[in-house]
Amino acid sequence: MPSADALVEQIVRLLDVRLLDPLEILLDGDDAVDALRRLVRLRAGQWAAQLREGDDATAVRAAVRLIATLYPDDRAFDPPVEWWRTPLGGVVARRVGHPAAESVSYATAGAMLGITRQGVHDLVRRGRLPRHPDGGVPSAAVRDRLRRPPTT
């Protein structure tokens, strides 16, 4: 799981770029934006704690709220494969799975698990990950695998 600091910094940076910078431009640098930046930093710590340490329902709610705010679109949330390797992507994968897809491609599953697409194929072939009837693997199975304690 990503460090709390890295997760907080990513959330703050994304909210700054996507929400606060445009607002600052619209408001001609109003001091209210500085107050919002301080509030966002404070809340980002709370959201990170909910994602990392909250119960499942709390983590899902925090993830869905952040994703809906940070990645608004008319289509379902479908981040690039690299996103799953970020602190936010990693914690979402572990706590929620893919929030908008019942199944994910082998490439996405690999990014979520931190392995290659071929590694996912091997896990499916050996029965370590189920194959989804529609193709790919179930998002919940990837999440469950991430939650298992590491084997030595």
Secondary structure, 3 states (H helix, E strand, C coil): CCCHHHHHHHHHHHHHHHHHHHHHHHCCCCHHHHHHHHHHHHHHHHHHHHHHHCCHHHHHHHHHHHHHHHCCCCCCCCCCHHHHHCHHHHHHHHHCCCCCCCEECHHHHHHHHCCCHHHHHHHHHCCCCCCCCCCCEEHHHHHHHHHCCCCC
